[in-house]
Amino acid sequence: MALINKHIKPNNLEKQEKYLNIFWAGFIIYTLSNIFSTTGKFDYVVLQGIQSLGLLIIIFPLKNLIRLQFTNKYLRIVYMCYLCWTWLVVIRGFSFDYVFIKFMLFDAKFGMLPYFAPLILLFHKNQLFYKKLFDVIIILSAFYIVYDILFISELLNSDRESYLSTSIVEHSTQLSISAGFILLTYRYHSFKINIFSILVILATLYFVVFRARRGLVFIYLTISCFSYIIYLLYSNKKYLVVISSILILFIGFDTVKANLQNRHYGALSFLLERGIEDTRTGVEKSFYADMKTADWIVGKSINGKYFSPGIEENQMTNYRYAIETGYLQIILRGGIISLILILMIAVPAIFLSFFYARNLLSKAAGIWILLWLFYLYPATMESFSLYYLIFWISIGICYSKYTRNLPEKSVLNKYQNL
């Protein structure tokens, strides 16, 4: 789990690069086909075929990338317990029904693949691995721009409550949110890459505000705030930061004021109209009423549902398999046991990052994990997405004593030499 292994031979690095390229190519194919399938604009069967291809490509290099090596005994024990328990959650509720299997394989958020995402923790970590990770973040961010261009009419649809437009905005965040990790590790990237990442985050923030997706607004604002704090702490040009911050505050204040005066036309109008509208309490009450003691402890398995009548229009049954509150979704399937195990992994990682790290990479990893825990209330954060993969990669960074102890100059030199 170290940043670099000095004993790796050139031939081994070439093999690692080949297998990493295959893995990430499959992941990009799977992710893009999954996101485009949610738009209703393309042939669903064709896209599922492409998803299947992407999944096969992902599986192919795994045996050459996974290494059962741990530098931290505590992590080894808890992580293996977590893996065994989550896979038991899958096995308990698994069905060989055709429709169920399709759902498990092709739904990146509520299917079975999120339970295999933690395996990326076992990949060998060195500067090549992180270089490929950052490349994939940029590639998906570029596809986010393409996605926005293709669906700009839906994104700017005047019907603010359009289900299709809302769905397009929400699913597009799978492409853009990881750009926040670029901003948190800005020192390792070129000026152009950082500017591009800022534009991607700002574009996403605009659309989630326009659609009044309050949870996503909170997510992107907090990522932006933490990135700003990191830049303020590490930048040598603090006076420019202060000046630009003042300008941004004035522009933001003027924008909010204009929207308050003209609530029906401003970009913030729908968000202001929704205000603090409560859309969660009814669903959560239904969830609490349906869960028995055993359900709270061990969950209802991957096929778990809860009785929640009258929540959605045109609902075929009164049972829902998903709840928008992330930590309740974890409990629904894996019980409090799942939640406790992941907290036992994540909380110590944050502590190690904040108090025992000497470089920005480790600090950024700790922040990413902390934000993931914050976001468990407004959103479902377990998904087969780059954001969730980075969560587990960050776990590996934080638990690696070697990586945490690398001086900042040493990390900078490694990336500048790539």
C-alpha positions as CSV (number, residue, x, y, z in Angstrom):
1,M,0.0,0.0,0.0
2,A,3.0,2.3,-0.2
3,L,3.3,5.1,-2.7
4,I,6.3,3.5,-4.4
5,N,8.2,0.2,-4.2
6,K,11.9,0.7,-5.1
7,H,12.3,-3.1,-5.7
8,I,9.8,-3.3,-8.6
9,K,11.6,-4.3,-11.8
10,P,10.9,-2.4,-15.1
11,N,9.2,-5.6,-16.6
12,N,6.9,-5.8,-13.6
13,L,6.0,-2.1,-14.0
14,E,5.1,-2.7,-17.6
15,K,2.9,-5.6,-16.7
16,Q,1.2,-3.5,-14.0
17,E,0.6,-0.7,-16.4
18,K,-0.9,-3.1,-19.0
19,Y,-3.3,-4.6,-16.4
20,L,-4.2,-1.2,-14.9
21,N,-5.0,0.1,-18.4
22,I,-7.3,-2.9,-19.0
23,F,-9.0,-2.5,-15.7
24,W,-9.6,1.2,-16.0
25,A,-10.7,0.8,-19.7
26,G,-13.4,-1.7,-18.6
27,F,-14.4,0.6,-15.7
28,I,-14.8,3.6,-18.0
29,I,-16.8,1.5,-20.5
30,Y,-19.1,0.2,-17.8
31,T,-19.6,3.6,-16.2
32,L,-20.4,5.4,-19.4
33,S,-22.8,2.8,-20.7
34,N,-24.5,2.7,-17.3
35,I,-25.0,6.5,-17.2
36,F,-26.2,6.8,-20.8
37,S,-28.7,4.0,-20.2
38,T,-30.5,6.1,-17.6
39,T,-31.3,8.9,-20.1
40,G,-33.8,6.9,-22.2
41,K,-32.2,8.3,-25.3
42,F,-30.4,5.2,-26.4
43,D,-31.1,1.6,-27.0
44,Y,-31.2,0.0,-23.6
45,V,-30.3,-3.5,-24.8
46,V,-27.3,-2.3,-26.7
47,L,-26.0,-0.3,-23.7
48,Q,-26.4,-3.3,-21.5
49,G,-24.4,-5.3,-23.9
50,I,-21.6,-2.7,-23.7
51,Q,-21.9,-2.8,-19.9
52,S,-21.4,-6.6,-20.0
53,L,-18.3,-6.1,-22.2
54,G,-17.0,-3.5,-19.7
55,L,-17.6,-5.8,-16.8
56,L,-15.7,-8.7,-18.5
57,I,-12.8,-6.4,-19.2
58,I,-12.8,-5.3,-15.5
59,I,-12.7,-8.9,-14.3
60,F,-9.9,-10.1,-16.6
61,P,-6.9,-8.3,-15.0
62,L,-8.0,-8.7,-11.3
63,K,-6.0,-11.8,-10.6
64,N,-2.8,-9.9,-11.6
65,L,-3.7,-6.7,-9.7
66,I,-4.9,-8.0,-6.4
67,R,-2.3,-8.7,-3.7
68,L,-3.2,-10.0,-0.2
69,Q,-0.6,-7.9,1.5
70,F,-1.3,-5.6,4.5
71,T,1.1,-3.4,6.3
72,N,-1.4,-2.7,9.1
73,K,-2.7,-5.7,11.1
74,Y,-5.7,-3.8,12.4
75,L,-6.8,-3.0,8.9
76,R,-6.3,-6.6,7.8
77,I,-8.6,-8.0,10.4
78,V,-11.4,-5.5,10.2
79,Y,-11.2,-5.3,6.4
80,M,-11.5,-9.0,6.0
81,C,-14.4,-9.1,8.4
82,Y,-16.1,-6.4,6.4
83,L,-15.5,-8.2,3.1
84,C,-16.8,-11.5,4.4
85,W,-19.9,-9.8,6.0
86,T,-20.8,-7.8,2.9
87,W,-20.4,-10.8,0.6
88,L,-22.7,-12.7,3.0
89,V,-25.2,-9.9,2.5
90,V,-25.1,-10.6,-1.2
91,I,-25.3,-14.4,-0.9
92,R,-28.2,-14.2,1.6
93,G,-30.5,-12.4,-0.8
94,F,-29.2,-13.6,-4.1
95,S,-31.7,-15.1,-6.6
96,F,-31.1,-16.8,-9.9
97,D,-34.1,-15.0,-11.4
98,Y,-33.1,-13.5,-14.8
99,V,-34.5,-10.0,-14.0
100,F,-32.8,-10.0,-10.6
101,I,-29.4,-11.0,-12.0
102,K,-29.7,-8.2,-14.6
103,F,-30.5,-5.7,-11.9
104,M,-27.5,-6.9,-9.8
105,L,-25.1,-6.6,-12.7
106,F,-26.3,-3.5,-14.5
107,D,-27.4,-1.2,-11.7
108,A,-24.2,0.5,-10.5
109,K,-25.8,2.0,-7.4
110,F,-28.1,-0.7,-6.0
111,G,-26.7,-3.8,-7.6
112,M,-24.1,-6.2,-6.3
113,L,-20.9,-4.5,-7.8
114,P,-20.6,-1.9,-4.9
115,Y,-19.9,-4.9,-2.6
116,F,-16.9,-5.7,-4.8
117,A,-15.5,-2.2,-5.0
118,P,-13.5,-2.5,-1.8
119,L,-11.2,-5.0,-3.6
120,I,-9.4,-2.1,-5.1
121,L,-7.8,-1.6,-1.6
122,L,-5.8,-4.8,-2.5
123,F,-4.3,-3.3,-5.7
124,H,-0.6,-2.6,-5.4
125,K,-0.1,1.1,-4.9
126,N,2.8,3.0,-6.4
127,Q,3.2,6.2,-8.4
128,L,2.1,4.4,-11.6
129,F,-1.2,3.4,-9.9
130,Y,-1.9,7.0,-8.8
131,K,-1.0,8.4,-12.2
132,K,-3.5,6.1,-13.8
133,L,-6.1,7.1,-11.2
134,F,-5.7,10.8,-11.9
135,D,-5.8,10.1,-15.7
136,V,-9.2,8.3,-15.3
137,I,-10.6,11.2,-13.2
138,I,-9.7,13.6,-16.0
139,I,-11.1,11.2,-18.7
140,L,-14.5,10.9,-16.9
141,S,-14.5,14.7,-16.3
142,A,-14.0,15.2,-20.0
143,F,-16.9,12.9,-20.7
144,Y,-19.0,14.9,-18.2
145,I,-18.5,18.0,-20.5
146,V,-19.5,15.9,-23.5
147,Y,-22.5,14.6,-21.6
148,D,-23.6,18.1,-20.7
149,I,-23.3,19.2,-24.3
150,L,-25.4,16.3,-25.5
151,F,-28.2,16.9,-23.0
152,I,-28.0,20.6,-22.6
153,S,-31.6,21.1,-23.6
154,E,-32.7,18.7,-20.8
155,L,-30.3,20.2,-18.3
156,L,-31.8,23.7,-18.9
157,N,-35.4,22.5,-19.3
158,S,-37.7,25.1,-17.9
159,D,-39.8,22.4,-16.2
160,R,-37.7,22.3,-13.0
161,E,-39.5,19.2,-11.8
162,S,-39.0,17.1,-15.0
163,Y,-38.1,13.6,-13.9
164,L,-35.8,13.0,-16.9
165,S,-33.9,16.3,-16.4
166,T,-33.4,15.6,-12.8
167,S,-32.3,12.0,-13.5
168,I,-29.7,13.3,-16.1
169,V,-28.3,15.8,-13.6
170,E,-28.1,13.3,-10.8
171,H,-26.4,10.5,-12.8
172,S,-24.0,12.9,-14.4
173,T,-22.4,13.6,-11.0
174,Q,-20.8,10.1,-11.2
175,L,-18.6,11.6,-13.9
176,S,-17.7,14.9,-12.3
177,I,-17.6,14.4,-8.5
178,S,-14.1,12.8,-8.5
179,A,-12.7,16.0,-10.0
180,G,-12.8,17.2,-6.4
181,F,-10.0,14.8,-5.6
182,I,-7.9,16.5,-8.2
183,L,-8.6,19.8,-6.4
184,L,-7.7,18.4,-3.0
185,T,-4.4,17.2,-4.5
186,Y,-3.8,20.2,-6.7
187,R,-0.1,20.4,-6.0
188,Y,0.5,17.3,-8.0
189,H,-1.2,18.5,-11.2
190,S,-0.6,21.1,-13.9
191,F,-2.3,24.5,-13.9
192,K,-4.5,23.4,-16.9
193,I,-5.7,20.3,-15.1
194,N,-6.6,22.2,-12.0
195,I,-8.5,24.9,-14.0
196,F,-10.3,22.2,-15.9
197,S,-11.3,20.4,-12.7
198,I,-12.6,23.7,-11.2
199,L,-14.7,24.3,-14.3
200,V,-16.2,20.8,-14.1
201,I,-17.1,21.2,-10.4
202,L,-18.6,24.7,-11.0
203,A,-20.6,23.4,-14.0
204,T,-22.0,20.6,-11.9
205,L,-22.7,22.9,-9.0
206,Y,-24.7,25.2,-11.4
207,F,-26.9,22.4,-12.7
208,V,-27.6,20.8,-9.3
209,V,-28.5,24.3,-8.0
210,F,-30.7,24.8,-11.0
211,R,-32.5,21.5,-10.3
212,A,-32.6,22.2,-6.6
213,R,-30.9,18.9,-5.7
214,R,-30.1,20.0,-2.2
215,G,-28.1,17.0,-1.2
216,L,-25.9,17.4,-4.2
217,V,-25.6,21.1,-3.6
218,F,-24.3,20.4,-0.1
219,I,-21.8,17.7,-1.5
220,Y,-20.3,20.0,-4.2
221,L,-20.1,23.0,-1.9
222,T,-18.3,21.1,0.8
223,I,-15.8,19.6,-1.7
224,S,-15.2,23.2,-3.0
225,C,-14.8,24.5,0.6
226,F,-12.3,21.8,1.6
227,S,-10.4,22.3,-1.7
228,Y,-10.2,26.0,-1.0
229,I,-8.9,25.5,2.6
230,I,-6.2,23.1,1.2
231,Y,-5.2,25.7,-1.3
232,L,-5.1,28.4,1.3
233,L,-2.9,26.3,3.6
234,Y,-0.4,25.1,0.9
235,S,-0.4,28.0,-1.6
236,N,2.5,30.5,-1.7
237,K,0.2,33.1,-3.2
238,K,-2.2,33.6,-0.3
239,Y,-2.8,37.3,-1.2
240,L,-4.2,36.2,-4.6
241,V,-6.5,33.7,-2.8
242,V,-7.8,36.4,-0.4
243,I,-8.5,38.9,-3.2
244,S,-10.2,36.3,-5.4
245,S,-12.2,35.1,-2.4
246,I,-13.5,38.6,-1.7
247,L,-14.5,39.0,-5.4
248,I,-16.3,35.6,-5.3
249,L,-18.2,36.6,-2.1
250,F,-19.3,39.9,-3.7
251,I,-20.5,38.1,-6.9
252,G,-22.2,35.4,-4.8
253,F,-24.0,37.9,-2.6
254,D,-25.1,39.9,-5.7
255,T,-26.4,36.7,-7.4
256,V,-28.4,35.6,-4.3
257,K,-29.8,39.0,-3.9
258,A,-30.9,39.1,-7.6
259,N,-32.6,35.7,-7.3
260,L,-34.4,36.7,-4.1
261,Q,-35.8,39.7,-5.9
262,N,-36.8,37.7,-8.9
263,R,-37.6,34.3,-7.5
264,H,-39.3,33.0,-10.7
265,Y,-36.5,33.4,-13.1
266,G,-33.1,33.2,-11.4
267,A,-30.9,30.1,-11.4
268,L,-31.5,29.8,-7.6
269,S,-35.2,30.3,-7.8
270,F,-36.2,26.6,-7.6
271,L,-33.8,26.0,-4.8
272,L,-35.1,29.0,-2.9
273,E,-38.7,27.8,-3.5
274,R,-37.9,24.4,-2.1
275,G,-36.1,25.9,0.8
276,I,-36.2,23.5,3.8
277,E,-39.0,21.4,2.4
278,D,-39.0,18.1,4.1
279,T,-39.0,15.1,1.7
280,R,-37.3,12.6,4.0
281,T,-39.4,12.3,7.1
282,G,-42.2,10.3,5.6
283,V,-39.9,7.8,4.0
284,E,-37.8,7.4,7.1
285,K,-40.9,6.8,9.3
286,S,-42.0,4.1,6.9
287,F,-38.5,2.6,7.1
288,Y,-38.4,2.6,10.9
289,A,-41.9,1.1,11.1
290,D,-41.0,-1.8,8.8
291,M,-37.7,-2.7,10.4
292,K,-37.7,-5.5,13.0
293,T,-35.0,-5.9,15.6
294,A,-33.2,-8.6,13.6
295,D,-33.4,-6.4,10.5
296,W,-31.6,-3.6,12.4
297,I,-28.8,-5.9,13.4
298,V,-28.1,-8.0,10.3
299,G,-30.2,-6.2,7.6
300,K,-32.5,-7.7,5.0
301,S,-29.8,-8.8,2.6
302,I,-29.1,-7.4,-0.9
303,N,-32.7,-8.0,-1.8
304,G,-34.1,-6.1,1.2
305,K,-37.1,-3.9,0.9
306,Y,-39.3,-1.9,3.2
307,F,-43.0,-1.0,3.2
308,S,-43.5,2.6,2.2
309,P,-46.9,3.3,0.6
310,G,-47.8,6.5,-1.3
311,I,-44.2,7.8,-1.7
312,E,-43.8,7.5,-5.4
313,E,-46.3,8.1,-8.2
314,N,-47.2,5.1,-10.4
315,Q,-45.4,2.8,-7.9
316,M,-46.2,-0.9,-8.8
317,T,-45.9,-2.1,-5.2
318,N,-45.7,-0.4,-1.9
319,Y,-42.2,-1.8,-1.2
320,R,-39.0,0.1,-1.9
321,Y,-35.5,-1.4,-2.2
322,A,-33.8,1.9,-1.8
323,I,-33.8,4.8,0.7
324,E,-32.1,8.1,-0.1
325,T,-30.4,8.3,3.3
326,G,-27.1,6.6,2.9
327,Y,-26.5,5.1,6.3
328,L,-30.0,3.7,6.4
329,Q,-29.4,2.1,3.0
330,I,-26.4,0.4,4.5
331,I,-28.5,-0.8,7.5
332,L,-31.3,-1.9,5.2
333,R,-29.1,-4.5,3.5
334,G,-26.3,-5.3,6.0
335,G,-27.7,-4.0,9.3
336,I,-25.9,-2.1,11.9
337,I,-23.1,-4.7,11.7
338,S,-22.2,-3.3,8.2
339,L,-22.3,0.3,9.4
340,I,-20.1,-0.4,12.4
341,L,-17.5,-2.3,10.4
342,I,-17.1,0.4,7.8
343,L,-16.9,3.0,10.6
344,M,-14.2,0.9,12.3
345,I,-12.2,1.1,9.0
346,A,-12.9,4.8,8.1
347,V,-12.6,6.6,11.4
348,P,-9.1,5.5,12.3
349,A,-8.0,6.2,8.8
350,I,-9.1,9.8,9.2
351,F,-7.3,10.1,12.5
352,L,-4.1,8.7,11.0
353,S,-4.4,11.2,8.1
354,F,-5.0,14.3,10.1
355,F,-2.4,13.7,12.9
356,Y,0.2,11.3,11.4
357,A,0.7,12.4,7.8
358,R,3.4,14.5,6.3
359,N,2.1,15.1,2.8
360,L,-0.9,16.5,1.0
361,L,-1.8,13.2,-0.7
362,S,-2.4,11.6,2.7
363,K,-4.3,14.6,4.0
364,A,-6.5,14.7,0.9
365,A,-7.2,11.0,1.4
366,G,-8.4,11.6,5.0
367,I,-10.6,14.5,3.8
368,W,-12.1,12.3,1.1
369,I,-13.0,9.7,3.7
370,L,-14.4,12.3,6.1
371,L,-16.6,13.8,3.4
372,W,-17.8,10.3,2.4
373,L,-19.1,9.8,6.0
374,F,-20.7,13.3,6.0
375,Y,-22.5,12.4,2.8
376,L,-24.1,9.3,4.2
377,Y,-27.0,11.4,5.3
378,P,-27.9,13.3,2.1
379,A,-27.1,10.5,-0.3
380,T,-26.4,6.9,-0.9
381,M,-22.6,6.7,-1.2
382,E,-22.1,3.0,-1.7
383,S,-22.0,2.6,-5.5
384,F,-19.8,1.1,-8.2
385,S,-18.4,4.6,-9.1
386,L,-15.0,6.2,-9.2
387,Y,-16.0,8.3,-6.1
388,Y,-16.5,5.1,-4.1
389,L,-13.3,3.5,-5.5
390,I,-11.3,6.6,-4.4
391,F,-12.8,6.2,-0.9
392,W,-11.2,2.7,-0.6
393,I,-8.0,3.9,-2.3
394,S,-7.9,6.6,0.3
395,I,-8.3,4.0,3.1
396,G,-5.1,2.3,1.8
397,I,-3.2,5.6,1.7
398,C,-4.1,6.5,5.3
399,Y,-3.2,3.1,6.7
400,S,0.1,3.0,4.9
401,K,2.8,4.3,7.3
402,Y,5.3,4.6,4.5
403,T,3.0,6.7,2.4
404,R,2.0,9.0,5.3
405,N,5.6,9.6,6.3
406,L,6.8,10.6,2.9
407,P,7.9,14.3,2.9
408,E,5.9,16.5,0.6
409,K,8.9,17.3,-1.5
410,S,9.4,13.6,-2.1
411,V,5.8,13.1,-3.3
412,L,6.1,16.1,-5.5
413,N,9.3,14.8,-7.1
414,K,7.7,11.5,-7.8
415,Y,4.8,13.0,-9.7
416,Q,7.0,15.6,-11.5
417,N,9.2,12.7,-12.8
418,L,6.2,10.9,-14.3
